[in-house]
Amino acid sequence: MSETNDIRLQRAIPALRRYSRVLTRDPHRAEDLVQDCLERALTRMHQVRDLSDLRPWLFTIAYRLNISHWRRLKSLVTPPETSSDSIQDATQIPHLEWKEVINAFDRLSDEHRQVLLLVGVEDLEYATVSDILRVPIGTVMSRLSRARDALHRLVDEGERPKLRRIK
């Protein structure tokens, strides 16, 4: 493998880790997925000589490996439990608002989380996301729109006190 392939692969690893965390919702499983994905990528680097950005290719591998994993273990999977955090003081408001967004993001469906990460965080084009997820571009666009709406709704439904208008 040439040095340029090494560099391209190394540059893509942080994005692959983020995507794996979104796919798996489990940091340990995400690291396993990254390892499996990189192992598969290294054995197939000859297939992508012309790609300047390896992220879409790696995301596709990770996505397919994750689907295979869940198909094999479907009956054993249980969703992780979430715990409520203790109340923070007023100096923590920006942190709490960001935490609300993260908690809301975690409550989105897998499809919505994936498309938000790929388009919003990784800044991939709709066509690339369409190829990764094996869905039409229109589906990517509608999932993204629904995901944004759902995220806004979940953040707005947070446990913040609501003010009422009094006439």
N, C-alpha and C positions, 0 to 999 in steps of 0.2 A: 504494500500500500504506500502511495507516495505521501510526502509531507503535507501537501495541500489537502489531501483527503483526511489526514489526521487532524489538521487544523479545523477544517470544516466540520468534522464530527465533534471535536471538542467544543466548538462554538455553539453547537446545537444541543448539547447536553442539558444546560439549565432550562431551556424551553421544553425539552423532553421530560424533565423532572416535573415541571409545572403541569404539563398535560397528563402525565401519569397520576399525579395526585388528584386531579379532577376526575379521571377515569375510575380510580380505585377507591377514593375517599379514605384511604388507609396508608399512612406513610411507609410502613414496612412492605406492604404489597406493592406500593408504587416503586420502591427501590428495586424490588424483584422484577417488576415489569421493565424498568429501565435497563437492568442487567440483561434480561432476555432479549429486549429490543436491540441493544447494542451488540450482543452476541450475534444475532441474526443479521444485523446490518454489516458487521465486519466480514461475515462470510459471503455477503452479496454486494460489496462495494464496487465490484466490477460492473454492476448494472447501472450505476448512477454517475458515470464519469462526467457527463455534461451538466449536471445540476450544480448551480452555484449555491443554492440554499437547500440543505438536507432536511430541514424541519418537516416539510410536508411528507416526505418519504418516510421519515422516522415516525411521525404521528400516525401514518397509515399502518405501519408495522405494529406500533403499540396498540392501536385501536383493534386490529384484528387479533393480536395475541390476547388482549383483554376479553374480547368476545369468546374466544376459544376457552379461556380459563373459566369464565362464568358458565358456559354451557356444560363444562365438565363438572363443576361444583354447584350447580344451580340449587340442588336440594339442601346444601349445607350453608348457604349464605343467609346471614341475618344482618339487618341494617344496624349500624353503630348507634349506640345510645348517646344522646346529647345531654349535657348537664347545664343547668342554669348557673350563671356566674353571680357572685355577690354584688351588691350595689356599690358603685364607685362614688367618690366624692365629686363635686362640681368641677374640679380642675381636670377631670378625665373626660369631659364631654366630647371633644374631638375623637378621642380613642373609642369611646362608646359608640359614636355614630359610625365609625369605620367598622367596629365590631358588629354592629347591626347589619351592615351591608354584607360582611363576610358570613354571618349566620344566615342571612336571607339567601345568599348565593349557595350555601350548603343545602338549603331546603329546596332548591330548584330540582327539577327532574334531570336525569343524566343527559338527555338530549339538549336541554337548555343550557346546562353548565358547559357542556362541550363546545357548543356553537359560540357562546359568549367568550370563552377562553380563546378559541381559535381565531375569531374575528376581532374581538375587543382587546385582548392582551397580546396575542402573537401577531396581530395585524396581517393575517393572511387574507387573500382575496376569496370572494365567494366561490369561484370556480375551484380553487385549491381545496377549500373546505368541503365542497361537494365531492371531489375526488376522494378525499380522506374518509369521509363518512359514507360514501357510496349512495348518495341521495341527489336528486336534481337540485340545481341552483335555486329554483323557486322555493323548494323545501327549506334550504339553508336560510334564505331571506325571511320566510315566514316564521321559522323557529327562532331566528334572531329577534324578530319583532315581538313574538310572544314571550321570549325569554326576558327581554328588556321590560315589557309590561309586567310580567310576573315579579321580577326583581323589584320594580318600583312599588308594586302592591305589597309585597312582603315587607319591605322597609317601612312603608307607611303604616302597616298594621302592627308595627313594633309596640313595645310596652311603654312608649313615651306617653306622658300625659297629654291629652288633647284639650285645647282651649275652645270654649263655646262662645259664640257671639251672643251678647245680650243687648237687646234694643232698648 
